[in-house]
Amino acid sequence: MTLFGKLFHVGFDAILITALLAGIKRNTGLTVALEQVPNKEFRKLIQNYLEVGEYTFDFVVVFLGRSSSFKRLR
């Protein structure tokens, strides 16, 4: 596998993990305790990473909601 392929794979996995965390936050209210991270810059980096997951989760929900292959159960 090339370097580009490995980077793409790791990046895709990172997005899947953060989208999973966003789904957990939406369904249970549980989230990462950022106040326990002592470094301010690292805390901001984690916050931005989690925001990518929120955006990804929202995008997937809208995309699947418009698909005829999925239906909402309420």
N, CA, C and O atoms as a Maestro MAE file, in Angstrom:
{
 s_m_m2io_version
 :::
 2.0.0
}

f_m_ct {
 s_m_title
 :::
 protein
 m_atom[296] {
  # First column is atom index #
  i_m_mmod_type
  r_m_x_coord
  r_m_y_coord
  r_m_z_coord
  i_m_residue_number
  s_m_chain_name
  s_m_pdb_residue_name
  s_m_pdb_atom_name
  i_m_atomic_number
  :::
  1 25 0.852 -1.174 0.000 1 A "MET " " N  " 7
  2 3 0.000 0.000 0.000 1 A "MET " " CA " 6
  3 2 0.895 1.233 0.000 1 A "MET " " C  " 6
  4 15 1.912 1.281 0.692 1 A "MET " " O  " 8
  5 25 0.511 2.199 -0.765 2 A "THR " " N  " 7
  6 3 1.314 3.413 -0.855 2 A "THR " " CA " 6
  7 2 1.096 4.293 0.363 2 A "THR " " C  " 6
  8 15 0.182 4.075 1.158 2 A "THR " " O  " 8
  9 25 1.944 5.278 0.488 3 A "LEU " " N  " 7
  10 3 1.815 6.218 1.602 3 A "LEU " " CA " 6
  11 2 0.478 6.946 1.537 3 A "LEU " " C  " 6
  12 15 -0.175 7.151 2.560 3 A "LEU " " O  " 8
  13 25 0.073 7.338 0.322 4 A "PHE " " N  " 7
  14 3 -1.215 8.018 0.166 4 A "PHE " " CA " 6
  15 2 -2.355 7.103 0.595 4 A "PHE " " C  " 6
  16 15 -3.296 7.551 1.250 4 A "PHE " " O  " 8
  17 25 -2.280 5.831 0.233 5 A "GLY " " N  " 7
  18 3 -3.317 4.876 0.610 5 A "GLY " " CA " 6
  19 2 -3.409 4.693 2.113 5 A "GLY " " C  " 6
  20 15 -4.503 4.611 2.671 5 A "GLY " " O  " 8
  21 25 -2.266 4.631 2.760 6 A "LYS " " N  " 7
  22 3 -2.257 4.487 4.221 6 A "LYS " " CA " 6
  23 2 -2.824 5.731 4.902 6 A "LYS " " C  " 6
  24 15 -3.594 5.624 5.857 6 A "LYS " " O  " 8
  25 25 -2.442 6.910 4.411 7 A "LEU " " N  " 7
  26 3 -2.961 8.161 4.985 7 A "LEU " " CA " 6
  27 2 -4.469 8.255 4.790 7 A "LEU " " C  " 6
  28 15 -5.190 8.669 5.698 7 A "LEU " " O  " 8
  29 25 -4.950 7.868 3.600 8 A "PHE " " N  " 7
  30 3 -6.387 7.891 3.339 8 A "PHE " " CA " 6
  31 2 -7.106 6.934 4.291 8 A "PHE " " C  " 6
  32 15 -8.149 7.281 4.846 8 A "PHE " " O  " 8
  33 25 -6.563 5.754 4.480 9 A "HIS " " N  " 7
  34 3 -7.168 4.752 5.357 9 A "HIS " " CA " 6
  35 2 -7.232 5.247 6.800 9 A "HIS " " C  " 6
  36 15 -8.268 5.121 7.452 9 A "HIS " " O  " 8
  37 25 -6.144 5.802 7.297 10 A "VAL " " N  " 7
  38 3 -6.110 6.311 8.669 10 A "VAL " " CA " 6
  39 2 -7.071 7.494 8.819 10 A "VAL " " C  " 6
  40 15 -7.775 7.598 9.823 10 A "VAL " " O  " 8
  41 25 -7.101 8.382 7.823 11 A "GLY " " N  " 7
  42 3 -8.020 9.523 7.874 11 A "GLY " " CA " 6
  43 2 -9.474 9.088 7.863 11 A "GLY " " C  " 6
  44 15 -10.295 9.627 8.606 11 A "GLY " " O  " 8
  45 25 -9.796 8.109 7.020 12 A "PHE " " N  " 7
  46 3 -11.163 7.606 6.955 12 A "PHE " " CA " 6
  47 2 -11.563 6.960 8.281 12 A "PHE " " C  " 6
  48 15 -12.676 7.160 8.765 12 A "PHE " " O  " 8
  49 25 -10.651 6.188 8.860 13 A "ASP " " N  " 7
  50 3 -10.923 5.575 10.164 13 A "ASP " " CA " 6
  51 2 -11.135 6.630 11.246 13 A "ASP " " C  " 6
  52 15 -12.003 6.477 12.105 13 A "ASP " " O  " 8
  53 25 -10.345 7.697 11.203 14 A "ALA " " N  " 7
  54 3 -10.493 8.776 12.192 14 A "ALA " " CA " 6
  55 2 -11.854 9.447 12.061 14 A "ALA " " C  " 6
  56 15 -12.468 9.799 13.068 14 A "ALA " " O  " 8
  57 25 -12.334 9.631 10.830 15 A "ILE " " N  " 7
  58 3 -13.650 10.236 10.625 15 A "ILE " " CA " 6
  59 2 -14.750 9.301 11.109 15 A "ILE " " C  " 6
  60 15 -15.727 9.755 11.705 15 A "ILE " " O  " 8
  61 25 -14.604 7.997 10.862 16 A "LEU " " N  " 7
  62 3 -15.597 7.036 11.358 16 A "LEU " " CA " 6
  63 2 -15.675 7.052 12.879 16 A "LEU " " C  " 6
  64 15 -16.764 6.994 13.450 16 A "LEU " " O  " 8
  65 25 -14.526 7.130 13.531 17 A "ILE " " N  " 7
  66 3 -14.507 7.146 15.005 17 A "ILE " " CA " 6
  67 2 -15.183 8.395 15.538 17 A "ILE " " C  " 6
  68 15 -15.981 8.314 16.472 17 A "ILE " " O  " 8
  69 25 -14.877 9.550 14.960 18 A "THR " " N  " 7
  70 3 -15.478 10.789 15.467 18 A "THR " " CA " 6
  71 2 -16.971 10.862 15.142 18 A "THR " " C  " 6
  72 15 -17.737 11.447 15.908 18 A "THR " " O  " 8
  73 25 -17.397 10.274 14.016 19 A "ALA " " N  " 7
  74 3 -18.827 10.214 13.709 19 A "ALA " " CA " 6
  75 2 -19.544 9.289 14.700 19 A "ALA " " C  " 6
  76 15 -20.668 9.570 15.114 19 A "ALA " " O  " 8
  77 25 -18.892 8.194 15.073 20 A "LEU " " N  " 7
  78 3 -19.448 7.314 16.094 20 A "LEU " " CA " 6
  79 2 -19.609 8.058 17.420 20 A "LEU " " C  " 6
  80 15 -20.640 7.936 18.081 20 A "LEU " " O  " 8
  81 25 -18.593 8.827 17.806 21 A "LEU " " N  " 7
  82 3 -18.680 9.610 19.042 21 A "LEU " " CA " 6
  83 2 -19.804 10.644 18.968 21 A "LEU " " C  " 6
  84 15 -20.471 10.907 19.969 21 A "LEU " " O  " 8
  85 25 -20.016 11.227 17.791 22 A "ALA " " N  " 7
  86 3 -21.113 12.187 17.626 22 A "ALA " " CA " 6
  87 2 -22.463 11.487 17.782 22 A "ALA " " C  " 6
  88 15 -23.380 12.035 18.393 22 A "ALA " " O  " 8
  89 25 -22.585 10.282 17.234 23 A "GLY " " N  " 7
  90 3 -23.822 9.523 17.381 23 A "GLY " " CA " 6
  91 2 -24.093 9.152 18.824 23 A "GLY " " C  " 6
  92 15 -25.235 9.203 19.278 23 A "GLY " " O  " 8
  93 25 -23.049 8.778 19.547 24 A "ILE " " N  " 7
  94 3 -23.194 8.471 20.969 24 A "ILE " " CA " 6
  95 2 -23.642 9.705 21.731 24 A "ILE " " C  " 6
  96 15 -24.496 9.622 22.614 24 A "ILE " " O  " 8
  97 25 -23.064 10.854 21.388 25 A "LYS " " N  " 7
  98 3 -23.449 12.104 22.053 25 A "LYS " " CA " 6
  99 2 -24.912 12.432 21.794 25 A "LYS " " C  " 6
  100 15 -25.628 12.836 22.709 25 A "LYS " " O  " 8
  101 25 -25.363 12.261 20.551 26 A "ARG " " N  " 7
  102 3 -26.748 12.589 20.206 26 A "ARG " " CA " 6
  103 2 -27.746 11.656 20.881 26 A "ARG " " C  " 6
  104 15 -28.820 12.090 21.299 26 A "ARG " " O  " 8
  105 25 -27.396 10.380 20.989 27 A "ASN " " N  " 7
  106 3 -28.355 9.404 21.500 27 A "ASN " " CA " 6
  107 2 -28.319 9.223 23.007 27 A "ASN " " C  " 6
  108 15 -29.326 8.840 23.603 27 A "ASN " " O  " 8
  109 25 -27.179 9.489 23.640 28 A "THR " " N  " 7
  110 3 -27.079 9.240 25.078 28 A "THR " " CA " 6
  111 2 -26.717 10.484 25.886 28 A "THR " " C  " 6
  112 15 -26.946 10.524 27.095 28 A "THR " " O  " 8
  113 25 -26.159 11.493 25.233 29 A "GLY " " N  " 7
  114 3 -25.708 12.677 25.951 29 A "GLY " " CA " 6
  115 2 -24.284 12.559 26.471 29 A "GLY " " C  " 6
  116 15 -23.747 13.523 27.016 29 A "GLY " " O  " 8
  117 25 -23.663 11.391 26.312 30 A "LEU " " N  " 7
  118 3 -22.285 11.200 26.767 30 A "LEU " " CA " 6
  119 2 -21.320 11.839 25.771 30 A "LEU " " C  " 6
  120 15 -21.463 11.680 24.558 30 A "LEU " " O  " 8
  121 25 -20.349 12.555 26.295 31 A "THR " " N  " 7
  122 3 -19.361 13.201 25.434 31 A "THR " " CA " 6
  123 2 -17.996 13.162 26.101 31 A "THR " " C  " 6
  124 15 -17.878 12.809 27.275 31 A "THR " " O  " 8
  125 25 -16.981 13.521 25.356 32 A "VAL " " N  " 7
  126 3 -15.614 13.532 25.862 32 A "VAL " " CA " 6
  127 2 -15.466 14.671 26.871 32 A "VAL " " C  " 6
  128 15 -15.912 15.790 26.615 32 A "VAL " " O  " 8
  129 25 -14.846 14.391 28.006 33 A "ALA " " N  " 7
  130 3 -14.634 15.403 29.046 33 A "ALA " " CA " 6
  131 2 -13.397 16.237 28.682 33 A "ALA " " C  " 6
  132 15 -12.288 15.947 29.131 33 A "ALA " " O  " 8
  133 25 -13.602 17.258 27.877 34 A "LEU " " N  " 7
  134 3 -12.483 18.083 27.401 34 A "LEU " " CA " 6
  135 2 -11.823 18.888 28.511 34 A "LEU " " C  " 6
  136 15 -10.654 19.258 28.395 34 A "LEU " " O  " 8
  137 25 -12.554 19.163 29.578 35 A "GLU " " N  " 7
  138 3 -11.968 19.962 30.664 35 A "GLU " " CA " 6
  139 2 -10.852 19.209 31.384 35 A "GLU " " C  " 6
  140 15 -10.084 19.810 32.135 35 A "GLU " " O  " 8
  141 25 -10.758 17.908 31.161 36 A "GLN " " N  " 7
  142 3 -9.691 17.128 31.780 36 A "GLN " " CA " 6
  143 2 -8.388 17.163 30.985 36 A "GLN " " C  " 6
  144 15 -7.358 16.680 31.455 36 A "GLN " " O  " 8
  145 25 -8.432 17.732 29.784 37 A "VAL " " N  " 7
  146 3 -7.224 17.842 28.962 37 A "VAL " " CA " 6
  147 2 -6.469 19.088 29.418 37 A "VAL " " C  " 6
  148 15 -6.992 20.196 29.293 37 A "VAL " " O  " 8
  149 25 -5.248 18.935 29.944 38 A "PRO " " N  " 7
  150 3 -4.543 20.078 30.516 38 A "PRO " " CA " 6
  151 2 -4.008 21.072 29.488 38 A "PRO " " C  " 6
  152 15 -3.941 22.270 29.766 38 A "PRO " " O  " 8
  153 25 -3.631 20.600 28.324 39 A "ASN " " N  " 7
  154 3 -3.051 21.473 27.316 39 A "ASN " " CA " 6
  155 2 -4.161 22.165 26.511 39 A "ASN " " C  " 6
  156 15 -5.012 21.503 25.917 39 A "ASN " " O  " 8
  157 25 -4.140 23.499 26.501 40 A "LYS " " N  " 7
  158 3 -5.175 24.288 25.844 40 A "LYS " " CA " 6
  159 2 -5.221 24.049 24.334 40 A "LYS " " C  " 6
  160 15 -6.302 23.928 23.759 40 A "LYS " " O  " 8
  161 25 -4.055 23.979 23.693 41 A "GLU " " N  " 7
  162 3 -4.005 23.779 22.246 41 A "GLU " " CA " 6
  163 2 -4.493 22.388 21.861 41 A "GLU " " C  " 6
  164 15 -5.210 22.225 20.874 41 A "GLU " " O  " 8
  165 25 -4.098 21.386 22.647 42 A "PHE " " N  " 7
  166 3 -4.537 20.023 22.380 42 A "PHE " " CA " 6
  167 2 -6.044 19.887 22.604 42 A "PHE " " C  " 6
  168 15 -6.720 19.170 21.867 42 A "PHE " " O  " 8
  169 25 -6.566 20.574 23.616 43 A "ARG " " N  " 7
  170 3 -8.009 20.580 23.885 43 A "ARG " " CA " 6
  171 2 -8.768 21.159 22.697 43 A "ARG " " C  " 6
  172 15 -9.808 20.632 22.304 43 A "ARG " " O  " 8
  173 25 -8.244 22.247 22.125 44 A "LYS " " N  " 7
  174 3 -8.878 22.871 20.958 44 A "LYS " " CA " 6
  175 2 -8.810 21.937 19.749 44 A "LYS " " C  " 6
  176 15 -9.756 21.869 18.964 44 A "LYS " " O  " 8
  177 25 -7.699 21.223 19.599 45 A "LEU " " N  " 7
  178 3 -7.550 20.267 18.503 45 A "LEU " " CA " 6
  179 2 -8.579 19.138 18.626 45 A "LEU " " C  " 6
  180 15 -9.196 18.748 17.635 45 A "LEU " " O  " 8
  181 25 -8.759 18.620 19.831 46 A "ILE " " N  " 7
  182 3 -9.752 17.568 20.057 46 A "ILE " " CA " 6
  183 2 -11.159 18.103 19.800 46 A "ILE " " C  " 6
  184 15 -11.996 17.411 19.221 46 A "ILE " " O  " 8
  185 25 -11.416 19.334 20.232 47 A "GLN " " N  " 7
  186 3 -12.732 19.940 20.010 47 A "GLN " " CA " 6
  187 2 -13.018 20.065 18.507 47 A "GLN " " C  " 6
  188 15 -14.128 19.771 18.063 47 A "GLN " " O  " 8
  189 25 -12.034 20.495 17.733 48 A "ASN " " N  " 7
  190 3 -12.207 20.597 16.281 48 A "ASN " " CA " 6
  191 2 -12.432 19.220 15.657 48 A "ASN " " C  " 6
  192 15 -13.250 19.070 14.749 48 A "ASN " " O  " 8
  193 25 -11.705 18.222 16.148 49 A "TYR " " N  " 7
  194 3 -11.861 16.853 15.666 49 A "TYR " " CA " 6
  195 2 -13.283 16.355 15.929 49 A "TYR " " C  " 6
  196 15 -13.892 15.727 15.063 49 A "TYR " " O  " 8
  197 25 -13.804 16.632 17.111 50 A "LEU " " N  " 7
  198 3 -15.164 16.210 17.443 50 A "LEU " " CA " 6
  199 2 -16.203 16.970 16.623 50 A "LEU " " C  " 6
  200 15 -17.256 16.418 16.307 50 A "LEU " " O  " 8
  201 25 -15.929 18.215 16.276 51 A "GLU " " N  " 7
  202 3 -16.844 18.985 15.426 51 A "GLU " " CA " 6
  203 2 -16.907 18.412 14.017 51 A "GLU " " C  " 6
  204 15 -17.955 18.460 13.375 51 A "GLU " " O  " 8
  205 25 -15.796 17.870 13.533 52 A "VAL " " N  " 7
  206 3 -15.806 17.189 12.235 52 A "VAL " " CA " 6
  207 2 -16.758 15.997 12.301 52 A "VAL " " C  " 6
  208 15 -17.493 15.732 11.350 52 A "VAL " " O  " 8
  209 25 -16.744 15.288 13.409 53 A "GLY " " N  " 7
  210 3 -17.655 14.166 13.586 53 A "GLY " " CA " 6
  211 2 -19.106 14.591 13.611 53 A "GLY " " C  " 6
  212 15 -19.962 13.907 13.051 53 A "GLY " " O  " 8
  213 25 -19.396 15.716 14.254 54 A "GLU " " N  " 7
  214 3 -20.769 16.242 14.281 54 A "GLU " " CA " 6
  215 2 -21.228 16.582 12.862 54 A "GLU " " C  " 6
  216 15 -22.345 16.252 12.463 54 A "GLU " " O  " 8
  217 25 -20.359 17.238 12.115 55 A "TYR " " N  " 7
  218 3 -20.691 17.599 10.736 55 A "TYR " " CA " 6
  219 2 -20.908 16.345 9.893 55 A "TYR " " C  " 6
  220 15 -21.868 16.265 9.126 55 A "TYR " " O  " 8
  221 25 -20.019 15.372 10.036 56 A "THR " " N  " 7
  222 3 -20.128 14.136 9.275 56 A "THR " " CA " 6
  223 2 -21.408 13.391 9.627 56 A "THR " " C  " 6
  224 15 -22.103 12.891 8.743 56 A "THR " " O  " 8
  225 25 -21.718 13.318 10.910 57 A "PHE " " N  " 7
  226 3 -22.935 12.643 11.359 57 A "PHE " " CA " 6
  227 2 -24.165 13.326 10.769 57 A "PHE " " C  " 6
  228 15 -25.056 12.653 10.251 57 A "PHE " " O  " 8
  229 25 -24.223 14.647 10.840 58 A "ASP " " N  " 7
  230 3 -25.355 15.395 10.278 58 A "ASP " " CA " 6
  231 2 -25.484 15.161 8.779 58 A "ASP " " C  " 6
  232 15 -26.586 14.961 8.269 58 A "ASP " " O  " 8
  233 25 -24.346 15.187 8.071 59 A "PHE " " N  " 7
  234 3 -24.353 14.989 6.624 59 A "PHE " " CA " 6
  235 2 -24.902 13.607 6.269 59 A "PHE " " C  " 6
  236 15 -25.724 13.479 5.361 59 A "PHE " " O  " 8
  237 25 -24.454 12.581 6.976 60 A "VAL " " N  " 7
  238 3 -24.899 11.216 6.687 60 A "VAL " " CA " 6
  239 2 -26.383 11.061 6.994 60 A "VAL " " C  " 6
  240 15 -27.103 10.409 6.238 60 A "VAL " " O  " 8
  241 25 -26.846 11.648 8.084 61 A "VAL " " N  " 7
  242 3 -28.270 11.552 8.431 61 A "VAL " " CA " 6
  243 2 -29.128 12.212 7.354 61 A "VAL " " C  " 6
  244 15 -30.149 11.652 6.955 61 A "VAL " " O  " 8
  245 25 -28.731 13.386 6.880 62 A "VAL " " N  " 7
  246 3 -29.489 14.067 5.822 62 A "VAL " " CA " 6
  247 2 -29.432 13.260 4.533 62 A "VAL " " C  " 6
  248 15 -30.453 13.083 3.868 62 A "VAL " " O  " 8
  249 25 -28.257 12.772 4.176 63 A "PHE " " N  " 7
  250 3 -28.093 12.004 2.948 63 A "PHE " " CA " 6
  251 2 -28.956 10.744 2.969 63 A "PHE " " C  " 6
  252 15 -29.646 10.449 1.994 63 A "PHE " " O  " 8
  253 25 -28.920 10.010 4.063 64 A "LEU " " N  " 7
  254 3 -29.714 8.783 4.152 64 A "LEU " " CA " 6
  255 2 -31.206 9.086 4.285 64 A "LEU " " C  " 6
  256 15 -32.043 8.301 3.838 64 A "LEU " " O  " 8
  257 25 -31.539 10.223 4.900 65 A "GLY " " N  " 7
  258 3 -32.938 10.612 5.037 65 A "GLY " " CA " 6
  259 2 -33.588 10.920 3.705 65 A "GLY " " C  " 6
  260 15 -34.801 10.770 3.556 65 A "GLY " " O  " 8
  261 25 -32.799 11.347 2.741 66 A "ARG " " N  " 7
  262 3 -33.318 11.645 1.401 66 A "ARG " " CA " 6
  263 2 -33.348 10.424 0.504 66 A "ARG " " C  " 6
  264 15 -33.921 10.471 -0.585 66 A "ARG " " O  " 8
  265 25 -32.747 9.342 0.938 67 A "SER " " N  " 7
  266 3 -32.684 8.132 0.136 67 A "SER " " CA " 6
  267 2 -33.987 7.349 0.269 67 A "SER " " C  " 6
  268 15 -34.599 7.310 1.337 67 A "SER " " O  " 8
  269 25 -34.396 6.732 -0.827 68 A "SER " " N  " 7
  270 3 -35.603 5.905 -0.778 68 A "SER " " CA " 6
  271 2 -35.322 4.537 -0.147 68 A "SER " " C  " 6
  272 15 -36.251 3.772 0.113 68 A "SER " " O  " 8
  273 25 -34.069 4.233 0.093 69 A "SER " " N  " 7
  274 3 -33.702 2.946 0.691 69 A "SER " " CA " 6
  275 2 -33.862 2.928 2.204 69 A "SER " " C  " 6
  276 15 -33.798 1.867 2.824 69 A "SER " " O  " 8
  277 25 -34.071 4.098 2.801 70 A "PHE " " N  " 7
  278 3 -34.210 4.206 4.247 70 A "PHE " " CA " 6
  279 2 -35.529 4.893 4.585 70 A "PHE " " C  " 6
  280 15 -36.025 5.721 3.820 70 A "PHE " " O  " 8
  281 25 -36.089 4.539 5.740 71 A "LYS " " N  " 7
  282 3 -37.298 5.207 6.214 71 A "LYS " " CA " 6
  283 2 -37.161 5.465 7.702 71 A "LYS " " C  " 6
  284 15 -36.457 4.741 8.406 71 A "LYS " " O  " 8
  285 25 -37.830 6.492 8.171 72 A "ARG " " N  " 7
  286 3 -37.775 6.855 9.591 72 A "ARG " " CA " 6
  287 2 -38.811 6.076 10.371 72 A "ARG " " C  " 6
  288 15 -39.965 5.955 9.961 72 A "ARG " " O  " 8
  289 25 -38.381 5.554 11.495 73 A "LEU " " N  " 7
  290 3 -39.299 4.899 12.424 73 A "LEU " " CA " 6
  291 2 -39.424 5.800 13.628 73 A "LEU " " C  " 6
  292 15 -38.431 6.089 14.296 73 A "LEU " " O  " 8
  293 25 -40.621 6.243 13.911 74 A "ARG " " N  " 7
  294 3 -40.813 7.161 15.045 74 A "ARG " " CA " 6
  295 2 -41.684 6.543 16.068 74 A "ARG " " C  " 6
  296 15 -41.963 7.159 17.097 74 A "ARG " " O  " 8
  :::
 }
 m_bond[295] {
  # First column is bond index #
  i_m_from
  i_m_to
  i_m_order
  :::
  1 1 2 1
  2 2 3 1
  3 3 4 2
  4 3 5 1
  5 5 6 1
  6 6 7 1
  7 7 8 2
  8 7 9 1
  9 9 10 1
  10 10 11 1
  11 11 12 2
  12 11 13 1
  13 13 14 1
  14 14 15 1
  15 15 16 2
  16 15 17 1
  17 17 18 1
  18 18 19 1
  19 19 20 2
  20 19 21 1
  21 21 22 1
  22 22 23 1
  23 23 24 2
  24 23 25 1
  25 25 26 1
  26 26 27 1
  27 27 28 2
  28 27 29 1
  29 29 30 1
  30 30 31 1
  31 31 32 2
  32 31 33 1
  33 33 34 1
  34 34 35 1
  35 35 36 2
  36 35 37 1
  37 37 38 1
  38 38 39 1
  39 39 40 2
  40 39 41 1
  41 41 42 1
  42 42 43 1
  43 43 44 2
  44 43 45 1
  45 45 46 1
  46 46 47 1
  47 47 48 2
  48 47 49 1
  49 49 50 1
  50 50 51 1
  51 51 52 2
  52 51 53 1
  53 53 54 1
  54 54 55 1
  55 55 56 2
  56 55 57 1
  57 57 58 1
  58 58 59 1
  59 59 60 2
  60 59 61 1
  61 61 62 1
  62 62 63 1
  63 63 64 2
  64 63 65 1
  65 65 66 1
  66 66 67 1
  67 67 68 2
  68 67 69 1
  69 69 70 1
  70 70 71 1
  71 71 72 2
  72 71 73 1
  73 73 74 1
  74 74 75 1
  75 75 76 2
  76 75 77 1
  77 77 78 1
  78 78 79 1
  79 79 80 2
  80 79 81 1
  81 81 82 1
  82 82 83 1
  83 83 84 2
  84 83 85 1
  85 85 86 1
  86 86 87 1
  87 87 88 2
  88 87 89 1
  89 89 90 1
  90 90 91 1
  91 91 92 2
  92 91 93 1
  93 93 94 1
  94 94 95 1
  95 95 96 2
  96 95 97 1
  97 97 98 1
  98 98 99 1
  99 99 100 2
  100 99 101 1
  101 101 102 1
  102 102 103 1
  103 103 104 2
  104 103 105 1
  105 105 106 1
  106 106 107 1
  107 107 108 2
  108 107 109 1
  109 109 110 1
  110 110 111 1
  111 111 112 2
  112 111 113 1
  113 113 114 1
  114 114 115 1
  115 115 116 2
  116 115 117 1
  117 117 118 1
  118 118 119 1
  119 119 120 2
  120 119 121 1
  121 121 122 1
  122 122 123 1
  123 123 124 2
  124 123 125 1
  125 125 126 1
  126 126 127 1
  127 127 128 2
  128 127 129 1
  129 129 130 1
  130 130 131 1
  131 131 132 2
  132 131 133 1
  133 133 134 1
  134 134 135 1
  135 135 136 2
  136 135 137 1
  137 137 138 1
  138 138 139 1
  139 139 140 2
  140 139 141 1
  141 141 142 1
  142 142 143 1
  143 143 144 2
  144 143 145 1
  145 145 146 1
  146 146 147 1
  147 147 148 2
  148 147 149 1
  149 149 150 1
  150 150 151 1
  151 151 152 2
  152 151 153 1
  153 153 154 1
  154 154 155 1
  155 155 156 2
  156 155 157 1
  157 157 158 1
  158 158 159 1
  159 159 160 2
  160 159 161 1
  161 161 162 1
  162 162 163 1
  163 163 164 2
  164 163 165 1
  165 165 166 1
  166 166 167 1
  167 167 168 2
  168 167 169 1
  169 169 170 1
  170 170 171 1
  171 171 172 2
  172 171 173 1
  173 173 174 1
  174 174 175 1
  175 175 176 2
  176 175 177 1
  177 177 178 1
  178 178 179 1
  179 179 180 2
  180 179 181 1
  181 181 182 1
  182 182 183 1
  183 183 184 2
  184 183 185 1
  185 185 186 1
  186 186 187 1
  187 187 188 2
  188 187 189 1
  189 189 190 1
  190 190 191 1
  191 191 192 2
  192 191 193 1
  193 193 194 1
  194 194 195 1
  195 195 196 2
  196 195 197 1
  197 197 198 1
  198 198 199 1
  199 199 200 2
  200 199 201 1
  201 201 202 1
  202 202 203 1
  203 203 204 2
  204 203 205 1
  205 205 206 1
  206 206 207 1
  207 207 208 2
  208 207 209 1
  209 209 210 1
  210 210 211 1
  211 211 212 2
  212 211 213 1
  213 213 214 1
  214 214 215 1
  215 215 216 2
  216 215 217 1
  217 217 218 1
  218 218 219 1
  219 219 220 2
  220 219 221 1
  221 221 222 1
  222 222 223 1
  223 223 224 2
  224 223 225 1
  225 225 226 1
  226 226 227 1
  227 227 228 2
  228 227 229 1
  229 229 230 1
  230 230 231 1
  231 231 232 2
  232 231 233 1
  233 233 234 1
  234 234 235 1
  235 235 236 2
  236 235 237 1
  237 237 238 1
  238 238 239 1
  239 239 240 2
  240 239 241 1
  241 241 242 1
  242 242 243 1
  243 243 244 2
  244 243 245 1
  245 245 246 1
  246 246 247 1
  247 247 248 2
  248 247 249 1
  249 249 250 1
  250 250 251 1
  251 251 252 2
  252 251 253 1
  253 253 254 1
  254 254 255 1
  255 255 256 2
  256 255 257 1
  257 257 258 1
  258 258 259 1
  259 259 260 2
  260 259 261 1
  261 261 262 1
  262 262 263 1
  263 263 264 2
  264 263 265 1
  265 265 266 1
  266 266 267 1
  267 267 268 2
  268 267 269 1
  269 269 270 1
  270 270 271 1
  271 271 272 2
  272 271 273 1
  273 273 274 1
  274 274 275 1
  275 275 276 2
  276 275 277 1
  277 277 278 1
  278 278 279 1
  279 279 280 2
  280 279 281 1
  281 281 282 1
  282 282 283 1
  283 283 284 2
  284 283 285 1
  285 285 286 1
  286 286 287 1
  287 287 288 2
  288 287 289 1
  289 289 290 1
  290 290 291 1
  291 291 292 2
  292 291 293 1
  293 293 294 1
  294 294 295 1
  295 295 296 2
  :::
 }
}
